[in-house]
Amino acid sequence: METTRQKKVSKLLQKDIAEILQNKLKKQGNHGVLLSITKVLVTVDFSIAKIFLSVFPSEMSQQVMGEVSKMSSRIRHEVAQKAKKQLRKVPELLFFLDDSLDYIEKIEDSLKGLDNPLKK
């Protein structure tokens, strides 16, 4: 169960990291890639933040996740600059791929009969 403070920090991190990542993608020239932060989970002691990213198209997800992982220390620094009045210490940022959209798409295809295992 998340506390009110955890929820506030999660929302703050989600907003700031989304802005930073969108700017970085524009500067790198990755046009046609949609990156969104689906969820941010902060530990009770505020030392670690798990950030779940959704990437569209999903073929680019591994490349984008690699770039984001390389930039995690710079992203943390930029978050610290943006949120220095609200946060005493910025948590360590861990990025994970949220593949729930792919999972939902597979279920929809199965329900529509496009991926019928009996016809294979």
Phi, psi and omega in degrees: 000123181280141175279169179298320180295320178298318180295319179295317178294321178299314180295319179297313179297319180300315181294312183292317181293323178298316178298315181296314182293322178297317178295319179295320180294322178295318181294325181281347178083024177276074179277147181089004178249126178255121182240127178224150177263115184274328183201146173231124178245127181249136178291166184298324181270006177060028180266334183226137174238125177263120182249124180258122183252140174246130184240132175232128002285149186294342178294334182270000189297317182294320179295313181295318179296323176297316179295318180294320179296322178294326184268007188300322179291322177292323178296318179298320178296317180293324176296320179298322179293320181287322189252026184293337178277336184261330183242135177285316180222132179277131181291160174294135185260123176244125184257135178230150178274128177262105183259026182294329178294319176296319179297316178296320179296320178295321178295317179298318178297320178294320180291327179282348179092006181285334182237058183279115181290341181284337182271358182276000000 
